[in-house]
Amino acid sequence: MESEIISKEVLSKVLSEKCGKLIEVVGLEKIGGGYHSDGFKVTSKDGQNFFIKKFKSNDLGFAYPERKIFSLLISDAMGKRAAKGPAPIGVLVVNKGEAKLLPDIKEDSEIYHIQEFGFGGKPYFEELSKRKDKKEIDETDKEEIIKIVDYISGIHSIKYPIADESRIKEVYRDGIRAVINSPELTIMLLHGFDENNPILNLAEQKEYLGLMYEVIQKWKNKYSRLCALHGDFWGANLFFKEDNSLWVVDYSRIPWGDAGIDIGWWVSQYLWSYSETKNPYFKELGEFFIEEYERKTQDKEIREATTIVLGLMGLVIIFPKFHSDRDITLGRQFIEKIKKILLRGKLEWD
Protein backbone atom coordinates (compact mmCIF):
# COMPACT_ATOMS: atom_id res chain seq x y z
CA MET A 1 0.00 0.00 0.00
CA GLU A 2 1.45 3.37 -0.98
CA SER A 3 1.93 5.78 1.92
CA GLU A 4 0.60 8.84 0.06
CA ILE A 5 -2.89 7.40 -0.54
CA ILE A 6 -5.76 8.75 1.58
CA SER A 7 -6.21 7.04 4.96
CA LYS A 8 -9.04 4.58 5.58
CA GLU A 9 -10.35 6.77 8.40
CA VAL A 10 -10.62 9.90 6.28
CA LEU A 11 -12.13 7.96 3.40
CA SER A 12 -14.67 6.36 5.75
CA LYS A 13 -15.80 9.81 6.89
CA VAL A 14 -16.15 11.17 3.37
CA LEU A 15 -18.07 8.16 2.07
CA SER A 16 -20.36 8.11 5.11
CA GLU A 17 -21.28 11.76 4.57
CA LYS A 18 -21.86 11.20 0.86
CA CYS A 19 -23.89 8.01 1.19
CA GLY A 20 -25.90 9.09 4.22
CA LYS A 21 -25.01 5.98 6.19
CA LEU A 22 -22.04 4.57 8.07
CA ILE A 23 -19.32 3.35 5.71
CA GLU A 24 -16.29 1.85 7.47
CA VAL A 25 -13.42 1.31 5.06
CA VAL A 26 -11.42 -1.80 5.90
CA GLY A 27 -9.40 -2.27 2.74
CA LEU A 28 -7.47 -0.18 0.23
CA GLU A 29 -5.77 -2.13 -2.55
CA LYS A 30 -3.95 -0.83 -5.61
CA ILE A 31 -5.39 -2.66 -8.60
CA GLY A 32 -3.87 -0.88 -11.56
CA GLY A 33 -2.31 2.22 -12.95
CA GLY A 34 -1.65 4.17 -16.09
CA TYR A 35 0.54 7.06 -17.08
CA HIS A 36 -1.54 9.76 -15.40
CA SER A 37 -3.05 7.92 -12.43
CA ASP A 38 -3.28 4.85 -10.20
CA GLY A 39 -6.48 3.03 -9.29
CA PHE A 40 -7.43 1.57 -5.90
CA LYS A 41 -10.17 -0.81 -4.76
CA VAL A 42 -11.91 0.35 -1.57
CA THR A 43 -13.64 -2.27 0.56
CA SER A 44 -16.02 -1.42 3.41
CA LYS A 45 -16.97 -3.48 6.45
CA ASP A 46 -20.39 -4.31 5.00
CA GLY A 47 -18.78 -5.61 1.79
CA GLN A 48 -19.61 -2.61 -0.37
CA ASN A 49 -16.83 -1.82 -2.84
CA PHE A 50 -15.71 1.53 -4.29
CA PHE A 51 -13.00 2.64 -6.69
CA ILE A 52 -10.77 5.69 -6.39
CA LYS A 53 -8.31 7.13 -8.86
CA LYS A 54 -5.34 9.23 -7.80
CA PHE A 55 -3.44 11.47 -10.19
CA LYS A 56 0.29 10.94 -10.14
CA SER A 57 1.62 12.76 -13.23
CA ASN A 58 2.13 16.47 -13.72
CA ASP A 59 2.62 16.67 -17.48
CA LEU A 60 0.78 16.25 -20.78
CA GLY A 61 -1.94 18.69 -19.84
CA PHE A 62 -2.00 18.19 -16.08
CA ALA A 63 0.80 20.44 -14.92
CA TYR A 64 -1.09 22.07 -12.03
CA PRO A 65 -3.89 20.87 -9.72
CA GLU A 66 -6.72 22.97 -11.17
CA ARG A 67 -6.36 21.11 -14.47
CA LYS A 68 -6.64 17.75 -12.68
CA ILE A 69 -9.82 18.84 -10.92
CA PHE A 70 -11.20 20.12 -14.22
CA SER A 71 -10.53 16.78 -15.90
CA LEU A 72 -12.10 14.76 -13.10
CA LEU A 73 -15.17 17.01 -12.91
CA ILE A 74 -15.79 16.37 -16.60
CA SER A 75 -15.35 12.62 -16.14
CA ASP A 76 -17.68 12.64 -13.11
CA ALA A 77 -20.38 14.59 -14.97
CA MET A 78 -20.13 12.28 -18.00
CA GLY A 79 -20.61 9.21 -15.80
CA LYS A 80 -23.62 10.71 -14.06
CA ARG A 81 -25.17 11.68 -17.40
CA ALA A 82 -24.80 8.14 -18.72
CA ALA A 83 -26.61 6.81 -15.61
CA LYS A 84 -24.91 3.43 -15.96
CA GLY A 85 -22.79 1.48 -13.52
CA PRO A 86 -20.40 1.88 -11.94
CA ALA A 87 -21.97 5.13 -10.75
CA PRO A 88 -19.58 8.02 -10.03
CA ILE A 89 -19.50 9.29 -6.44
CA GLY A 90 -17.78 12.66 -6.85
CA VAL A 91 -14.42 14.40 -7.04
CA LEU A 92 -12.39 14.14 -3.85
CA VAL A 93 -9.85 16.78 -2.81
CA VAL A 94 -7.49 16.16 0.12
CA ASN A 95 -5.54 18.96 1.79
CA LYS A 96 -3.26 17.74 4.57
CA GLY A 97 -5.73 15.18 5.84
CA GLU A 98 -8.87 17.27 5.31
CA ALA A 99 -10.94 15.60 2.61
CA LYS A 100 -14.05 16.93 0.90
CA LEU A 101 -16.10 15.91 -2.09
CA LEU A 102 -16.77 18.79 -4.46
CA PRO A 103 -20.47 19.42 -5.13
CA ASP A 104 -21.97 18.19 -8.38
CA ILE A 105 -21.65 20.61 -11.29
CA LYS A 106 -24.70 20.55 -13.58
CA GLU A 107 -25.73 22.34 -16.77
CA ASP A 108 -27.94 24.72 -14.80
CA SER A 109 -25.39 25.29 -12.04
CA GLU A 110 -24.76 28.93 -11.25
CA ILE A 111 -21.04 29.55 -10.87
CA TYR A 112 -19.62 32.59 -9.09
CA HIS A 113 -16.23 33.93 -8.13
CA ILE A 114 -16.21 35.99 -4.94
CA GLN A 115 -13.37 38.38 -4.21
CA GLU A 116 -12.66 41.61 -2.44
CA PHE A 117 -14.34 44.71 -3.83
CA GLY A 118 -11.96 47.08 -5.57
CA PHE A 119 -13.06 50.58 -6.33
CA GLY A 120 -11.91 54.00 -7.43
CA GLY A 121 -10.05 55.31 -10.41
CA LYS A 122 -10.30 54.81 -14.15
CA PRO A 123 -8.97 51.97 -16.27
CA TYR A 124 -5.55 52.70 -17.76
CA PHE A 125 -6.73 51.70 -21.24
CA GLU A 126 -9.48 54.32 -21.16
CA GLU A 127 -6.95 57.00 -20.24
CA LEU A 128 -4.48 55.77 -22.87
CA SER A 129 -7.12 56.06 -25.60
CA LYS A 130 -7.42 59.78 -24.83
CA ARG A 131 -3.75 60.40 -25.55
CA LYS A 132 -3.64 59.77 -29.30
CA ASP A 133 -2.54 63.33 -29.97
CA LYS A 134 0.10 63.42 -27.25
CA LYS A 135 3.54 63.94 -28.78
CA GLU A 136 6.00 62.66 -26.19
CA ILE A 137 6.01 60.91 -22.85
CA ASP A 138 6.24 63.02 -19.73
CA GLU A 139 6.85 62.47 -16.02
CA THR A 140 3.25 61.40 -15.44
CA ASP A 141 3.59 58.67 -18.07
CA LYS A 142 6.87 57.50 -16.56
CA GLU A 143 5.48 57.44 -13.02
CA GLU A 144 2.52 55.37 -14.19
CA ILE A 145 4.72 52.89 -16.02
CA ILE A 146 7.12 52.55 -13.09
CA LYS A 147 4.17 51.66 -10.85
CA ILE A 148 2.82 49.19 -13.42
CA VAL A 149 6.23 47.54 -13.75
CA ASP A 150 6.58 47.35 -9.97
CA TYR A 151 3.23 45.58 -9.78
CA ILE A 152 3.72 43.03 -12.54
CA SER A 153 7.37 42.33 -11.71
CA GLY A 154 6.22 41.58 -8.18
CA ILE A 155 3.88 38.93 -9.55
CA HIS A 156 6.66 37.53 -11.73
CA SER A 157 8.99 37.28 -8.73
CA ILE A 158 6.74 34.50 -7.37
CA LYS A 159 8.33 31.20 -8.29
CA TYR A 160 6.70 27.79 -8.55
CA PRO A 161 6.39 26.29 -5.05
CA ILE A 162 7.76 22.86 -5.92
CA ALA A 163 11.49 22.77 -6.61
CA ASP A 164 11.43 19.80 -8.94
CA GLU A 165 12.99 20.35 -12.36
CA SER A 166 10.73 17.94 -14.24
CA ARG A 167 7.63 19.55 -12.72
CA ILE A 168 8.89 23.06 -13.45
CA LYS A 169 9.59 22.06 -17.05
CA GLU A 170 6.07 20.72 -17.57
CA VAL A 171 4.35 23.67 -15.88
CA TYR A 172 6.35 26.09 -18.04
CA ARG A 173 5.55 24.22 -21.23
CA ASP A 174 1.90 24.05 -20.27
CA GLY A 175 1.87 27.82 -19.80
CA ILE A 176 3.35 28.68 -23.18
CA ARG A 177 1.21 26.07 -24.95
CA ALA A 178 -1.88 27.62 -23.40
CA VAL A 179 -1.34 30.71 -25.58
CA ILE A 180 -2.42 28.52 -28.49
CA ASN A 181 -4.57 25.78 -26.96
CA SER A 182 -6.41 27.44 -24.08
CA PRO A 183 -10.15 27.19 -24.85
CA GLU A 184 -10.35 30.99 -24.53
CA LEU A 185 -7.41 31.96 -26.70
CA THR A 186 -5.87 31.37 -30.15
CA ILE A 187 -7.87 28.47 -31.62
CA MET A 188 -11.12 29.89 -30.24
CA LEU A 189 -10.33 33.24 -31.86
CA LEU A 190 -9.44 31.68 -35.21
CA HIS A 191 -12.79 29.92 -35.27
CA GLY A 192 -14.36 33.38 -35.31
CA PHE A 193 -12.79 34.20 -38.68
CA ASP A 194 -14.56 33.22 -41.91
CA GLU A 195 -12.38 31.35 -44.39
CA ASN A 196 -12.62 34.40 -46.66
CA ASN A 197 -12.02 36.99 -43.97
CA PRO A 198 -10.53 40.04 -45.75
CA ILE A 199 -7.88 40.61 -43.08
CA LEU A 200 -6.88 36.99 -42.48
CA ASN A 201 -8.32 34.30 -44.74
CA LEU A 202 -8.11 30.57 -44.09
CA ALA A 203 -4.76 30.01 -45.85
CA GLU A 204 -3.27 32.99 -44.01
CA GLN A 205 -4.68 31.74 -40.71
CA LYS A 206 -2.84 28.44 -41.13
CA GLU A 207 0.40 30.23 -41.98
CA TYR A 208 -0.03 32.55 -39.00
CA LEU A 209 -0.71 29.66 -36.63
CA GLY A 210 2.43 27.95 -37.94
CA LEU A 211 4.52 31.00 -37.05
CA MET A 212 3.05 31.01 -33.54
CA TYR A 213 3.85 27.31 -33.18
CA GLU A 214 7.46 27.87 -34.23
CA VAL A 215 7.81 30.46 -31.47
CA ILE A 216 6.44 28.01 -28.89
CA GLN A 217 8.92 25.39 -30.09
CA LYS A 218 11.77 27.87 -29.76
CA TRP A 219 10.90 28.71 -26.14
CA LYS A 220 9.73 25.34 -24.81
CA ASN A 221 13.02 24.52 -23.06
CA LYS A 222 13.49 27.89 -21.30
CA TYR A 223 11.74 26.55 -18.21
CA SER A 224 14.11 28.34 -15.81
CA ARG A 225 11.99 31.39 -16.71
CA LEU A 226 8.86 29.92 -15.08
CA CYS A 227 6.99 32.40 -12.89
CA ALA A 228 3.51 33.31 -11.73
CA LEU A 229 1.42 35.29 -14.23
CA HIS A 230 -1.59 37.57 -14.35
CA GLY A 231 -2.82 35.98 -17.58
CA ASP A 232 -4.93 38.88 -18.90
CA PHE A 233 -2.65 41.84 -18.29
CA TRP A 234 -3.88 44.89 -20.18
CA GLY A 235 -5.13 48.38 -19.47
CA ALA A 236 -8.81 47.53 -19.00
CA ASN A 237 -7.89 45.43 -15.96
CA LEU A 238 -5.62 48.00 -14.30
CA PHE A 239 -6.94 51.08 -12.50
CA PHE A 240 -5.22 54.17 -11.13
CA LYS A 241 -6.90 55.79 -8.14
CA GLU A 242 -6.91 59.51 -7.43
CA ASP A 243 -3.94 59.07 -5.08
CA ASN A 244 -2.05 57.46 -8.03
CA SER A 245 -2.05 54.01 -6.45
CA LEU A 246 -3.20 51.15 -8.64
CA TRP A 247 -5.22 47.99 -8.37
CA VAL A 248 -5.67 45.12 -10.83
CA VAL A 249 -8.46 42.64 -11.58
CA ASP A 250 -9.20 39.52 -13.65
CA TYR A 251 -6.32 37.13 -13.05
CA SER A 252 -7.17 34.35 -15.50
CA ARG A 253 -6.32 31.76 -18.15
CA ILE A 254 -2.61 31.12 -17.60
CA PRO A 255 -1.49 30.90 -13.96
CA TRP A 256 2.14 29.92 -14.65
CA GLY A 257 4.41 30.49 -17.60
CA ASP A 258 6.91 32.91 -19.10
CA ALA A 259 6.91 36.55 -18.02
CA GLY A 260 6.87 37.44 -21.71
CA ILE A 261 3.20 36.41 -21.82
CA ASP A 262 2.14 39.22 -19.48
CA ILE A 263 4.64 41.73 -20.87
CA GLY A 264 3.71 41.04 -24.49
CA TRP A 265 0.04 41.27 -23.57
CA TRP A 266 0.63 44.71 -22.08
CA VAL A 267 2.96 46.04 -24.77
CA SER A 268 0.53 45.03 -27.53
CA GLN A 269 -1.60 48.03 -26.52
CA TYR A 270 1.23 50.40 -27.39
CA LEU A 271 2.14 48.43 -30.52
CA TRP A 272 -1.39 48.66 -31.90
CA SER A 273 -1.78 52.34 -30.99
CA TYR A 274 1.54 53.11 -32.69
CA SER A 275 0.48 51.20 -35.81
CA GLU A 276 -2.92 52.88 -35.89
CA THR A 277 -1.83 56.48 -35.28
CA LYS A 278 1.84 56.49 -36.39
CA ASN A 279 2.36 58.59 -33.26
CA PRO A 280 5.86 57.94 -31.82
CA TYR A 281 4.47 58.68 -28.35
CA PHE A 282 3.17 55.11 -28.14
CA LYS A 283 6.49 53.65 -29.28
CA GLU A 284 8.23 55.69 -26.57
CA LEU A 285 5.76 54.42 -23.98
CA GLY A 286 6.38 50.84 -25.03
CA GLU A 287 10.13 51.23 -25.04
CA PHE A 288 10.12 52.89 -21.63
CA PHE A 289 7.97 50.05 -20.29
CA ILE A 290 10.28 47.34 -21.67
CA GLU A 291 13.41 49.15 -20.48
CA GLU A 292 11.97 49.72 -17.02
CA TYR A 293 10.99 46.06 -16.77
CA GLU A 294 14.48 45.00 -17.85
CA ARG A 295 16.01 47.35 -15.28
CA LYS A 296 13.72 46.11 -12.51
CA THR A 297 14.03 42.39 -13.20
CA GLN A 298 17.34 42.05 -15.07
CA ASP A 299 15.44 39.94 -17.59
CA LYS A 300 17.51 40.47 -20.73
CA GLU A 301 15.34 38.12 -22.80
CA ILE A 302 12.04 39.87 -22.22
CA ARG A 303 11.93 41.67 -25.59
CA GLU A 304 12.27 38.29 -27.33
CA ALA A 305 9.91 36.55 -24.89
CA THR A 306 7.04 38.87 -25.83
CA THR A 307 6.79 36.97 -29.12
CA ILE A 308 5.26 34.03 -27.22
CA VAL A 309 2.01 35.99 -26.97
CA LEU A 310 2.15 38.73 -29.62
CA GLY A 311 0.68 36.40 -32.25
CA LEU A 312 -2.36 35.94 -30.03
CA MET A 313 -2.65 39.65 -29.39
CA GLY A 314 -2.57 40.36 -33.12
CA LEU A 315 -5.65 38.15 -33.48
CA VAL A 316 -7.39 39.84 -30.54
CA ILE A 317 -6.95 43.25 -32.17
CA ILE A 318 -8.53 42.17 -35.48
CA PHE A 319 -11.06 39.66 -34.06
CA PRO A 320 -14.33 40.19 -35.98
CA LYS A 321 -16.60 39.79 -32.93
CA PHE A 322 -14.65 42.46 -31.05
CA HIS A 323 -13.93 44.78 -33.97
CA SER A 324 -16.48 44.29 -36.74
CA ASP A 325 -15.65 47.71 -38.18
CA ARG A 326 -11.88 47.29 -38.18
CA ASP A 327 -10.31 48.99 -41.20
CA ILE A 328 -9.20 46.20 -43.54
CA THR A 329 -6.03 47.87 -44.77
CA LEU A 330 -4.94 48.82 -41.26
CA GLY A 331 -5.78 45.36 -39.97
CA ARG A 332 -3.74 43.66 -42.67
CA GLN A 333 -0.82 45.99 -42.06
CA PHE A 334 -0.88 45.15 -38.37
CA ILE A 335 -0.98 41.41 -38.98
CA GLU A 336 1.97 41.73 -41.36
CA LYS A 337 3.85 43.58 -38.63
CA ILE A 338 3.10 40.80 -36.14
CA LYS A 339 4.26 38.17 -38.66
CA LYS A 340 7.57 39.99 -39.06
CA ILE A 341 7.97 40.11 -35.27
CA LEU A 342 7.33 36.36 -35.02
CA LEU A 343 9.82 35.64 -37.80
CA ARG A 344 12.51 37.90 -36.33
CA GLY A 345 11.93 36.55 -32.84
CA LYS A 346 11.73 39.84 -30.94
CA LEU A 347 9.58 42.90 -30.45
CA GLU A 348 10.20 45.56 -33.07
CA TRP A 349 8.15 48.65 -33.81
CA ASP A 350 8.84 49.26 -37.49
N, C-alpha and C positions, 0 to 999 in steps of 0.2 A: 504494500500500500504506500503510495507516495505521500510524503509528509505535508506537501502544500495543498492537498485537497481539503475541502471543507470538513469540519468535524461532524461526527454522527449526532452530537448533542445539538449543534446549531442547525443542522439539516432537519432534525426531528422537530424543532420549534417552528421552522419555516413551513414545513409540510403540514404540521398540525393546524397552523393558522390558516393556511390555504384551503385545506380540505374540510375544516370545521369539525374535526374529530382528532383524538389522540393518535399520532403516528410516532412510534418509537423505532428509530432506525437501528438495526442491529448488524447490518453488513454493508460494506462499501468495497466493491471489487472492480478493478480495471478490466474491461473486456475488449478493448480495442483502441485504436488511435490512428489518426491520419496526420497529414502535414500540419494542419492548423490547430487540431484539437485532439484530446483524448476523451474516451467515453467510459463511464462507470455505471455498474449495476448497483442499485440501492435496494436493500431488502429491509422490510419492517418486521416487527415482532409478530404481527398478525398475518404475515406471508404476502403482503401486498408489495409489488415490485415497482420501482421507478427507474428512470434513466437520466443521468446528468452528463452534460458535455462541458468540458473546461478548455478554453482557449489556451494555447501554449506558444503560438508563433506571433511575431510582431512585424511580419513583412507581407508582401503581396496583397496590399490593400488593408491590412489590419495593424498599422504602425502604432496607433494610439487607442486608448480604451473606448472612446466614444464610437469609433468605427465598429468595434466588436459588439457593442450594445446595439448599434443600428442594425447590424447583420442579424443578430439573434432576435431582435424585435420583429424583423421581416419574416424570419423563419417561423416564429411563434404564431404570428398572425396568419400565415399561409396554412399552418396546420389546423388552426381553429376554424378557418374558413372551409377547409375540406371536410371537417366534421367526421373524420375517420380515425381509427386507432392506429398507433397509440396516440392518445390525446395529449397535446402540449399542456404543461402546467403553468409556465411563465418564465420570465427571464430573471435570473438570480444574480444579485450583485453583493459581493462580500467586501467589507472594508474593515480590516483588522478585527475579524471575529464578529462584527455586526453584519447580519445578513438580512436582506429584504428582497421580496419579489416586486418587480416593477408592475404597476397597474397595466391592465390590458389597454392597448391603443387600437381604437376602432375608426372606421371611416368618418363617423360623426363626432369623433373626439374633438373637443376644443383644446387647443394647445397654446399656452401662454409662456412668456418669459418675464419674470418679475425682477426689477433691478432698482437701484436708487434713482430718485428723480433728479435729473440735472436741469438747470434752468439758467436763463440770462444770456445775453449776447446774441450775436448774429453768426450764421455759418460763414466760414472763411470763403467758400466758393461764391457765395452771394456778393461778398465785398470785392472779391477778385474780379467778378464780371463787370463791376462798375469802373474798373481801372483801365479800360481798353485804350484810352487816350493818354494815359500817363507815359511820360517819356523816359524816365530813369528811376531806378530804385532809390529810396531815401531811408533815413534812419528808422522810420516806422516800419517799413517793409523788412528791414534787417532784424529789428527787434522781434517782429512776429516770427520770422523764419528761425531765429535762434531758439525761441520758445518751442516751436514745432519740432525742431531737431532734438532739443532736450527731451521732449516727451517721447518721440518715437525711438530715439536711441536708448532711452531707459527701458522700453519694452524689449528692444533687441538685445539688451544686456542680460536678459533672463535666459539661462541655458537649460537644456533638457535635463530633467531631474535624475535620470538614470545614466550613469557613466559607463555605458557598455557600447563599444564601438560599433558592433553589428546592429544594435538597436538604433543608435544615432544615425547610422547610414540609411537604414530603412525609413526612419521618420523624415529625414531630409529629402530622400527621393520621393516619398509620398507627397511632401509639401510642394515640390516643384512640378510633379506630375499633375497635381490638382489644378494647376493653372489651365491645363487642357481638359482633364477628365472630370473635374467637379461638376455635378449635375446643374450647377448654377452658372457655369462659366463658359469656356470656349465652344464646346460642341453644342451646348444649348443655344448660344448666340448664333452660331452658323446655321442652325436649323430655322432661324428666323429670316434668313436671306433666300429669296427666290433664286432658282438656278440662272435666271436671266437678270439678276439684280444689276443695275447700271453702274454701281460703284464696285461691286465684287461679285462677278458671276461664278457659276459652279466650278469651272476650270480654275479660275483664279483663287477660289476658296481652297481648293485642294493644294495648290502651290503654296498658298499662304500658311496653311496648316503644316505643310512639310517643313517650311522655314522655322516655325515655332518648335516643331519636334526636334529639329537639328540643334536648336539652342538647348533644349532640355537634355539631349544626349551629351552636349558639351559640358554641362554643369553637374551631371548626375553624381560625379565622384567628389564633389567639393563639400562633403558632408561635415567638415570641420567648421563650416559656416552656419551650421544649424542654430537657430534661435527662435524665440517666441515672436509671433507676428500679430498685427492687428487684423489683417485679412481683407479690409475694405477701406483702406486709408486714403481718403480724399476730402476735399474741402467742405462737402455737405455734411460730413460727420464730425467736423471739428469747429468749435465755437470759441470766440473770444468774448469774454465778459467786459463790462465797462472798466473794471480795474486792470484790464489787459491780461488777466489770467485766462487759461483755456481749459476746456473739458472736451472729451471725445466720446462718441457713442458707436454702437454697431460693430463690435468685434464679431467677425464671422468668417466662415468658409475655410480658411486655411490657418489652423492654430500654430503650426510649426513649419519652418522652411527657411529659405534664404532671405536675408534682409532686403535684397534687391527687389523682392516682390512688393513689399510696402513702399520702398523708395521709388520704384518705377511707377507704381500706382499713383503716387503723389505727383511726381514730376510730369506725368502725362498731361496734367491740367495745364502746365506752363507750355508744354510742347504743342498741344493743340491750339492754345491761345496765340502762340507765336506764329503757327502755320496759318491761322485764320486771319490775323490782323497784320502780320509782318512787322509788328511792333517789337523792337529789340528789348523793351522793358521786360517782357515775359521770358526772353532768353536769359537776361541778367538775373531775374528772380530764380530761374531754374539752376543756373550756374552757382549762384550764391548758396542755394539750398544744398546742392551736391557738395560744394567745397566745405560748407559748414559741417555737413554730416561726416565727410572724410576727416576733418580736423577733430571733431568730437570723438569719433570711433576708431580712427586710424585704419579704417577699412579702405584699402587702396584698390580694391576690386569692385567697388560699388557701382561705378559708372558702367562697367561691363555687365554686372549682375542685374541691372535694370532690364536688360533684354529678355530675361526670363518671363517678364510679365507685359512688356510693351506691345507684343503682338496681340494679347488679349485686350489691352486698353485701346488699341487701334480699332478693334471690332466694336467695343463699347461705344466709341465716339461716332461710328457710322451706323450703328444698329437701327434698322428700320422702325422697330416698335418704339424706340426712344426718340429717334430723330427722323420722322417721316418726311420732313421738309429740308433735309440736309442737301446743300448744294452739291450736285454731282461732280462737277469739276474739282471743287475744293476737297470733297471726300476722296476722290481718286488720287489727288495729289498727296493727301495725308497718308493714305495707305501705301503709296509708293515710297514715301519717306520712312514709314515703319519698316517696310521690306528692306530698304537699304541699311537701316539700323540693325536688323536681324542678321543680315549678311555680313556686315562689318563687325558685329559682335560687341558694340558699345554705343552708348547714347551719343548722338551727334545732332546738332540743330539744323544744319544746312546740308 
